[in-house]
Amino acid sequence: MKGTMTAKVDNKGRLSLPQDLRTQLHIETGDVFFIETDKNDVLRLAKAENPFDILARQALEESKAGKTITLEDFEQKMKKSNRSRK
């Protein structure tokens, strides 16, 4: 989504994002953002995510896609690998 929108800053310094933008970007109350400025005073916002949440989401996606193995299978692969090195 690209385009130009306007937002207002209130007397407490809060920036109000338009509802359409919040909906499109799945921004919810309490979300945290990194804010970066460049030499031209351009603001860049990036949603801050907990890295563990990202890893958990990726792990679930891999599991659902059948890209995981059981601990028992992993153990067997390790044993075979160790035997082949001897």
N, C-alpha and C positions, 0 to 999 in steps of 0.2 A: 504494500500500500504506500503510494507516494502522493504527495499533495501538500497544500498549504492550508493550515488551520490557524485560528487564533485562540489564545488562552489568556486569562486575566490573572494577575497577582493580587491577592487581597492584602489588607492592612497588616497581616501577620507574616507576609512573605510567602504564602502558599500559592502554588500555581495550580489552577483548576484545568484539568484536561477535559475536552469535550466527551460526552457520553459515547458517541459513535466511535471515537478513537479508543476509549477504554474497552469497549465491547470487542472491537476488531483485534486488539492486542491482548485480550484476556487479562486486563489490568484490574485487580481487585483491591478493595480497601485493605490497607496494611502492607501492600507490596512495597519492597524496598528497591531503590534504584541507585546506580552509580551515576554521578554527574561529572561530565568532562567539558572543559571549555578550550577553545583554540585561540590562536592569536587574533582572530577576527571577532572574538566574543560570541562565537557560535556555540550553543549548548548541545551536548549529545547526552542522551539518557540511555542507559542500558539496564534492563531488569536484573537485579542481583538475585541469583539463585544459590541455594545451599548445594555445594558440590555433592554431598551425599544423596540428596534428592535426585540429582541428575544421574548418578551412578545406579541408584535403585531403579529408576525408570528404564535405563538402558538394560539392566539385568532382566527386568520383567519382560521387556520386548524380545530379548534374545531367548528367554525361556519359552515364551509363547510361540516363537518362530521355530522352536525345536533345535536351537543352536547350543544347547547345554547338555551336559552328561551328568550322571549320578556320581556321587562320591565313590561308590564301589567301582564304577567303570574307570574313573580317574585313577584310583589306586591300582587297578589292573594294568593300565597303560604305563604307570610309573614303574611297576615291577618289571614289565616287559622291556622298558627302556633301560633300566638298570642292568638287566640280564644281557642285553645286547652290547653293553659297554665293556663287559668282562671278557 
